[in-house]
Amino acid sequence: MYEVSYDEWLKEQMVAGSSERQRRLREHGHAEKLFLEQVWWPVFGQLEDLNGEYEVNDFKDGVRFLDFAYLRHPHKIAIEIDGYGPHNRDIDRRGFADRLMRQNHLILDDWRLLRFSFDDVKERPRQCQQMIQQLLGKLYSQEIQKDITLQQREVIRIVSYQSKPVSPVEISTMLGISTQFARKLMQDLVSKQYLISASKGERIRYYRTGKRKLAR
């Protein structure tokens, strides 16, 4: 499922942007692909609103490229994956200052910025997932209906992004909570019609989205 979605996403991304952006997308690096597969996809199950090698105007009137840009009104989130390779180890003073100034200008242009090391993406993907979930929860908390909590909102999003029914065990793993608490959250969402049972019999083992939806 991920491979098919990635190929479709890449084709859509290639349509827009300059020839340089298209070249960068064609040569998508190992770090960027690993981020999508190990961090983003397990949480969201889709690549909607995520843009690769996104072009932004440079403070020197040029163009820079963000590894990823999550563009969902009203916020802009830049995601950068930094590897500890020769390029970063051997950076000179001017290059170091330029990198800091670039980050400052992104913030002045109302971007939110998340930076992950390649090591964290590879060895600690869950930590990266939690950071992204916390930021999105903070930025889009106004979408929460008054009858559900922030954690329940995340449960609804996870379930709605999956192509198959979701179990409390899966929610437990994705959100870093106990299976018992995950089951309680999901049962409460069933009573409020955000989720419905996808199981046969009285005991609910799997859930899918119900009649009610999150406001956007």
C-alpha positions in Angstrom: 0.0 0.0 0.0 2.8 2.4 0.9 4.7 1.8 -2.3 1.7 2.4 -4.5 0.8 5.6 -2.6 4.4 6.8 -2.8 4.6 6.3 -6.5 1.3 8.1 -7.1 2.4 11.0 -4.8 5.7 11.3 -6.6 4.0 11.5 -9.9 1.7 14.3 -8.7 4.7 16.1 -7.1 6.6 16.0 -10.4 3.9 17.9 -12.2 4.4 21.1 -10.3 7.5 23.1 -9.8 10.7 23.9 -11.7 13.0 21.5 -13.5 15.4 21.6 -10.5 12.6 20.5 -8.2 11.8 17.6 -10.5 15.4 16.6 -10.6 15.6 16.6 -6.8 12.4 14.5 -6.6 13.7 12.0 -9.1 16.9 11.7 -7.0 15.0 11.5 -3.7 17.5 10.5 -1.1 17.6 7.6 1.3 16.9 9.8 4.3 13.8 11.4 2.8 12.4 8.0 1.7 13.1 6.5 5.1 11.3 9.4 6.8 8.2 8.8 4.6 8.2 5.1 5.2 9.2 4.9 8.9 7.8 8.1 10.3 5.1 9.7 8.3 3.2 6.7 6.8 2.8 4.6 10.0 1.0 7.5 11.7 -1.0 9.0 8.9 -1.4 6.3 6.3 -1.4 8.8 3.5 0.7 11.6 2.0 -2.0 14.3 1.6 -0.9 17.9 2.1 2.8 16.8 2.2 5.1 18.2 -0.5 8.6 17.1 -1.3 11.5 19.3 -2.3 9.2 22.3 -1.8 10.5 25.6 -3.3 10.6 28.7 -1.2 12.0 32.1 -2.0 15.4 32.7 -0.5 16.3 35.8 1.5 19.0 36.5 -1.2 16.3 36.6 -3.9 17.1 33.0 -4.9 15.3 29.7 -4.4 15.8 27.1 -1.6 14.3 23.7 -1.2 12.7 22.2 1.9 12.9 18.4 2.3 9.2 18.4 3.0 6.4 21.1 3.5 3.2 20.2 5.1 0.7 22.7 3.8 -2.7 22.6 5.5 -4.5 25.9 6.1 -3.8 28.0 8.0 -0.3 26.7 8.8 2.9 26.0 6.9 5.3 23.4 8.4 8.8 22.7 7.1 10.4 19.3 7.8 14.1 18.9 7.3 16.1 15.7 7.6 19.8 16.3 8.5 22.4 13.6 8.0 25.7 13.7 9.7 27.7 13.3 6.6 30.8 15.0 5.1 28.6 17.9 3.8 27.5 18.8 7.3 30.8 17.9 9.1 32.9 20.1 6.8 30.7 23.1 6.6 32.6 26.4 6.9 31.7 29.4 9.0 30.0 31.2 6.1 27.9 28.1 5.3 27.0 27.7 9.0 25.9 31.3 9.3 23.9 31.0 6.0 22.1 28.0 7.3 21.0 29.8 10.5 19.9 32.8 8.6 17.9 30.7 6.2 16.1 29.2 9.2 15.4 32.6 10.7 13.8 33.8 7.4 11.6 30.8 7.3 10.3 31.7 10.8 9.8 35.3 9.7 7.7 34.0 6.8 5.4 32.2 9.3 6.8 28.7 8.8 6.9 26.2 11.6 10.1 24.2 11.4 10.8 20.6 12.5 14.3 19.2 12.1 15.2 15.5 12.5 18.6 13.8 12.3 18.9 10.9 10.0 19.9 8.7 13.0 16.6 9.5 14.8 14.6 8.8 11.6 16.4 5.5 11.3 16.7 4.3 14.9 14.1 6.3 16.8 11.2 6.8 14.4 8.6 6.7 17.1 10.2 9.7 18.8 9.9 11.6 15.5 6.3 10.5 15.1 5.4 11.8 18.5 7.0 15.2 17.8 5.0 15.6 14.6 1.7 14.5 16.3 2.3 16.9 19.2 2.9 19.8 16.8 -0.2 19.1 14.6 -2.3 18.6 17.7 -1.2 22.0 19.0 -1.7 23.8 15.8 -5.0 22.3 14.8 -6.5 21.9 18.2 -9.2 24.4 17.3 -10.7 21.7 15.1 -11.5 19.6 18.2 -15.2 19.3 18.8 -16.1 20.0 22.4 -17.2 16.4 23.1 -13.8 14.8 22.3 -10.3 15.1 23.6 -7.1 15.8 21.7 -6.1 12.1 22.0 -9.5 11.0 20.7 -9.0 13.4 17.7 -5.7 11.7 16.9 -7.4 8.3 17.2 -10.1 9.4 14.6 -7.4 10.7 12.3 -5.4 7.5 12.4 -8.5 5.3 11.8 -9.7 7.5 8.9 -6.3 7.4 7.2 -6.1 3.6 7.3 -7.4 1.4 4.5 -8.4 -1.3 6.9 -10.1 -1.5 10.3 -7.8 -0.5 13.3 -7.4 -2.3 16.6 -6.7 -0.7 20.1 -3.3 -2.5 20.0 -2.4 -0.5 16.9 -3.6 2.8 18.4 -1.6 1.9 21.6 1.6 1.5 19.6 1.1 4.7 17.5 0.2 7.0 20.4 2.4 5.5 23.0 -0.5 4.7 25.4 -1.7 1.5 27.0 -4.0 -0.9 25.1 -6.6 -0.6 27.8 -6.7 3.2 27.5 -6.7 3.0 23.7 -9.7 0.7 23.9 -11.5 3.1 26.3 -10.9 6.0 23.9 -12.3 4.1 21.0 -15.3 2.8 22.8 -16.2 6.3 23.8 -15.9 7.4 20.2 -18.3 4.6 19.2 -20.9 6.0 21.6 -20.4 9.4 20.0 -20.6 8.0 16.5 -17.1 9.0 15.4 -16.2 5.3 15.1 -18.2 2.1 14.6 -17.4 -1.6 15.1 -15.8 -3.5 12.4 -16.0 -6.8 14.3 -18.6 -9.6 14.3 -20.0 -10.5 17.7 -20.4 -8.6 20.9 -16.7 -7.9 21.6 -15.2 -5.1 19.4 -11.7 -5.9 18.3 -11.5 -3.5 15.3 -12.9 -0.1 14.5 -13.5 2.1 11.4 -14.9 5.6 10.9 -18.5 6.4 11.8 -21.1 9.0 10.7 -19.6 12.0 12.5 -16.4 13.6 11.1 -13.8 16.0 12.4 -14.3 19.6 11.3 -11.6 21.0 9.0 
